[in-house]
Structure formats: structure tokens, C-alpha cells
Amino acid sequence: MNDKGWRGRIVIDPEIHGGDACIRGTRVPVYVVLGALSADHSIDEVCTNYGVSREDVLACLAFAADVIEDGIFIGATTGGWRASPWWWSPASESLATMS
């Protein structure tokens, strides 16, 4: 999956699973899929166990790769997507004012 193709499959909505990144149309968090893969479950097993597609699983991997590569945490706000460096917290200075 390339060119941020996960964006059509991974959603972050504060009303779904507490705002965790989930596979669109499900309540399956990305971290659950990654955990299953890291526990040596095959993609086919993950698909069967969680009722998701192979493309959904690949989107989870692409999402995780982008988060790690960019060094950001992507979270939802009422206004839409927000990208923050991993070290940023709401108590720290606003990203909009950082240079």
C-alpha cells in the first residue's frame, strides 16, 4: 500500500473505541491487528478472527509505518485530523506557535 493508502481504511473518531485508530466500519483497533501479527498470527488468521480484509491488515501496517517514519501521533479532534510530534501534549506549547 503506498501514497498514504491507509487513509481510506483507517479512521480515528473520538466516538469509536475511545479515539483509537480503527479499521473503517469496524471497532477493530490498529494496535489489535499489529499485536496479532507480532504474535505470529498470519494475515489470513487476522482476517478470519477479526472479520477484516487483507487490504485492511496492510493498511494497519502502512499506518504504523507512517506514524513511526514521521515520528508523529495522529489523533482526532472535533475539527478533523491533528498530527503531533510524539513528544507534544496538550499541556505543552501549541504546535501552531512552534517554529
C-alpha positions in Angstrom: 0.0 0.0 0.0 1.5 3.3 -1.0 0.8 7.0 -1.2 -1.0 7.1 2.2 -3.5 4.5 1.0 -4.4 3.7 4.6 -6.3 7.0 4.9 -9.3 5.4 3.2 -9.3 2.4 5.6 -8.1 3.7 9.0 -10.2 6.2 10.9 -9.7 8.0 14.2 -13.0 9.1 15.7 -13.4 10.0 19.4 -16.8 8.3 19.3 -15.4 5.0 18.2 -13.2 2.9 20.6 -12.2 6.0 22.6 -10.5 7.6 19.6 -8.1 4.7 18.9 -7.1 4.3 15.2 -9.5 1.6 13.9 -10.3 -0.1 10.6 -13.1 1.8 8.9 -16.6 0.3 9.5 -15.3 -1.8 12.4 -14.3 -1.3 16.0 -11.1 -3.2 15.4 -8.1 -1.0 16.6 -4.9 -1.0 14.6 -3.0 -2.0 17.7 -5.0 -5.2 17.9 -4.1 -6.1 14.4 -0.4 -5.3 14.9 -0.4 -7.2 18.1 -1.9 -10.3 16.4 0.7 -10.1 13.7 3.5 -9.7 16.2 2.2 -12.8 18.0 2.9 -14.7 14.8 -0.7 -14.9 13.5 -0.9 -14.9 9.7 -2.7 -12.2 7.8 -5.3 -14.9 6.9 -5.8 -15.7 10.6 -6.2 -12.0 11.5 -8.7 -11.6 8.7 -10.8 -14.5 9.9 -10.5 -13.7 13.6 -11.5 -10.1 13.3 -13.6 -10.0 10.1 -11.4 -7.7 8.2 -9.8 -7.9 4.7 -6.2 -8.4 3.7 -6.2 -4.8 2.5 -7.4 -3.7 5.9 -4.4 -5.5 7.6 -2.0 -4.0 5.1 -3.5 -0.6 5.8 -2.8 -1.1 9.5 0.9 -1.9 8.7 1.1 1.2 6.4 -0.4 3.4 9.1 2.0 2.2 11.7 4.9 2.7 9.3 3.9 6.2 8.6 3.5 7.0 12.3 6.9 5.7 13.0 8.6 7.2 10.0 7.1 10.7 10.6 7.6 10.5 14.4 4.1 11.7 15.0 1.0 10.6 16.8 -2.1 11.2 14.7 -5.2 11.9 16.7 -8.7 13.1 16.1 -10.1 16.4 17.2 -13.6 17.8 16.6 -12.2 19.8 13.8 -10.6 16.8 12.0 -7.2 15.3 11.8 -4.4 16.6 14.0 -0.8 15.5 13.7 1.5 16.0 16.6 5.1 15.0 17.3 5.2 12.1 19.8 6.6 14.4 22.5 3.8 17.0 22.2 1.0 17.1 24.8 -2.0 19.4 25.1 -0.3 20.9 28.2 2.7 22.0 26.1 3.0 24.8 23.7 0.6 24.8 20.8 2.1 23.4 17.6 0.7 26.3 15.7 3.1 28.6 17.6 6.2 26.4 17.3 8.8 27.2 14.6 
